[in-house]
Amino acid sequence: MANFQLTSETAFKVKTKFLRKYRDLANEPLDFTPGNEDKLVEDLMRLVKRDRTYVEFTIQKALADTKGNRL
């Protein structure tokens, strides 16, 4: 289970920050519906070829400053 909760707005910002860091994800569908944080994490794990700890840490880092551009 994911260590965070996303809304539609924060999910959009997290996805935007991931796309800035991993430009090759631009063509991948990263659909999100509230309550499906685990599916988003699993999709990102597969796409960036990293483990759950890294992906969740990166998402939490993106959530720490939703107004900034840095990941």
Backbone as a ProteinNet text record, in pm:
[ID]
protein_1_A
[PRIMARY]
MANFQLTSETAFKVKTKFLRKYRDLANEPLDFTPGNEDKLVEDLMRLVKRDRTYVEFTIQKALADTKGNRL
[TERTIARY]
84.8	0	88.4	49.5	127.8	127.5	236.3	252.8	200.8	120	70.8	-66.2	-133.9	-262.2	-254.6	-310.5	-310	-451.6	-465.1	-588.9	-563	-663	-643.6	-543.4	-550.2	-459.9	-315.3	-295	-157.9	-102	-186.2	-140.2	-91.1	-159.9	-117.1	19.9	40.8	169.7	281.5	252.2	352.9	389.2	289	315.7	397.3	367.3	442.4	588.5	613.6	751.2	823.3	755	816.3	849.5	761	786.3	905.8	929.6	1046.9	1175.3	1169.1	1288.3	1309.3	1201.4	1207.8	1131.7	1197.3	1131.1	1076.2	1134.5	1087.7	950.7	897.1	763.6	652.2	688.7	588.4	485.1	524.2	431.6	357.8	385.6	323.3	197.2	92.4	-29.1	-9.3	-19.5	-8.4	-140.7	-243.1	-375.9	-382.5	-456.6	-470.3	-614	-666.8	-795.2	-771.2	-831.7	-809.8	-838.8	-748.4	-760.7	-676.8	-621.9	-539.4	-392.1	-344.1	-205.1	-110.3	-148.1	-62.1	-43.7	-149.1	-138.2	-43.5	-51.9	38.4	182.4	206	340.9	392.6	309.3	351.4	381.7	299.9	325.4	457.8	481.4	606	726.5	711.3	820.4	859.9	760.1	785.8	849.5	800.3	846.8	986.9	1018.6	1150.6	1249.6	1200.5	1284.7	1355.3	1277.1	1328.1	1236.5	1280.2	1200.7	1095.8	1007.2	896.1	946.5	1052	1105.6	1145.9	1215.4	1259.1	1140.1	1043.8	928.5	846.8	820.7	743.4	819.3	950.5	1031.2	1023.8	1033.8	1030.4	894.1	787.8	653.1	637.3	682.3	672.4	754.6	868.7	951.7	878.9	810.2	733.7	616.2	556.7	443.6	487.4	613	661.9	656.1	675.4	670.7	592.8	461.1	377.6	380.7	420	422.9	554	658	788.1	800.4	906.7	931.2	1027.4	1096.9	1199.1	1138.7	1204.7	1162.6	1256
-118.4	0	123.4	222.2	344.7	424.8	496.5	576.9	719	743.2	877.7	867.9	981.3	988.7	1104.5	1082.1	1183.8	1225.8	1351.4	1400.5	1413.9	1445.1	1462.5	1574.1	1681.7	1796	1759.6	1696.3	1662.1	1551.6	1461.3	1356.3	1417.8	1519.7	1588	1651.7	1715.3	1779	1676.4	1564.2	1458.5	1402.9	1377.8	1325.3	1425	1553.4	1655.6	1654.5	1641.9	1638.6	1512.1	1399.1	1276.1	1291.6	1354.5	1373.7	1465.4	1559.4	1645.6	1567.3	1475.1	1396.4	1282	1217.5	1103.5	1139.6	1205.2	1254.8	1143.8	1025.4	915.7	862.8	912.5	872.4	950.7	1046.1	1133.6	1056	944.6	867.6	759	746.5	642.3	694.5	614.9	658	644.1	754	753.4	799.5	721.1	755.8	733.1	820.5	808.6	837.9	754.8	782	776.7	868.7	871.1	734.9	693.2	564.8	455.8	483	385.6	425.2	472	512.1	395.4	275.5	158.2	127.2	142.7	117.7	218.1	344.7	446.6	412.6	372.2	335.6	217.6	116.9	-1.2	34.7	121	164.5	239.5	329.7	405.6	315.8	216.4	121.6	51.5	8.4	-62.5	30.3	153.1	244.5	299.1	330.5	386.9	280.8	155.5	41.6	64.1	107.5	129.1	57.6	44.5	-27	64.5	2.9	73.7	184.8	157.1	255.8	383.3	369.6	486.3	564.2	494.3	561.7	633.5	568.4	633.2	752	738.8	850.4	968.4	940	1046.1	1114.1	1037.9	1096.8	1182.6	1133.8	1212.4	1339.6	1332.3	1450.9	1552.2	1503	1590.9	1654.1	1579.6	1631.8	1733.3	1728.8	1820.7	1966.1	1987.8	2122.7	2118.4	2121.3	2108.6	2234.5	2346.9	2470.5	2487.7	2419.8	2431.3	2337.2	2356.3	2274.7	2159.9	2163.9	2062.3	1932.8	1825.1	1692.6	1644.8
0	0	0	-77.8	-91.8	38	60.5	181.6	164.1	65.3	36.2	-27.4	-34	-103.1	-200.9	-317.8	-421.7	-455.7	-488.7	-548.2	-697.5	-772.8	-916.9	-944.5	-866.6	-885.7	-851.4	-735.5	-697.3	-786.7	-833.9	-925.9	-1055.6	-1104.3	-1226	-1205.8	-1091	-1063.7	-1049.7	-984.9	-970.9	-1108.3	-1191.8	-1325.3	-1407.7	-1394	-1465.8	-1423.8	-1294.2	-1245.4	-1292.1	-1294	-1345.5	-1493.4	-1570.1	-1712.3	-1736.5	-1647.7	-1660.8	-1635.7	-1541.9	-1507.9	-1607.1	-1648.3	-1739.9	-1866.3	-1957	-2078.3	-2166.4	-2157.2	-2240.6	-2197	-2086.5	-2041.1	-2109	-2192.9	-2254.2	-2335.2	-2393.8	-2477.5	-2400.7	-2272.1	-2191.1	-2123	-2118.5	-2047.8	-1896.8	-1826.2	-1680.2	-1621.5	-1645.1	-1595.6	-1445.7	-1376.7	-1232.6	-1193.6	-1106.5	-1043.4	-892.9	-818.1	-672.9	-610.2	-522.8	-456.9	-521.3	-639.6	-710.9	-710.8	-596	-585.6	-613.8	-568.4	-589.4	-738.1	-815.9	-959.9	-1023.8	-983.5	-1036.1	-1000.1	-875.3	-831.9	-913.5	-932.3	-1009.5	-1154.4	-1213.5	-1351	-1360	-1265.4	-1266.5	-1240.5	-1152.1	-1127.4	-1257.3	-1330.9	-1455.8	-1558.9	-1568.2	-1671.9	-1645.8	-1520.2	-1490.4	-1444.5	-1433.7	-1396.5	-1262.8	-1164.7	-1028.9	-930.8	-806.3	-706.7	-642.8	-565.6	-501.8	-408.4	-334.3	-240.2	-312.3	-423.9	-500.3	-554.3	-613	-673.7	-566.7	-454.7	-348.5	-289.5	-271.9	-221.6	-318	-447.3	-547.5	-550.2	-536.1	-532.6	-407.7	-293.4	-170.1	-179.8	-245.2	-265.7	-354.3	-457.6	-546.2	-470.4	-378.5	-301.2	-197.2	-156.2	-53.3	-101.4	-230.5	-286.9	-417.3	-406.2	-526.2	-611.9	-554.9	-632.4	-709.5	-667.6	-733.9	-850.9	-927.6	-1046.7	-1019.7	-908.4	-882	-832.6	-867.4	-821.6	-714.3
[MASK]
+++++++++++++++++++++++++++++++++++++++++++++++++++++++++++++++++++++++

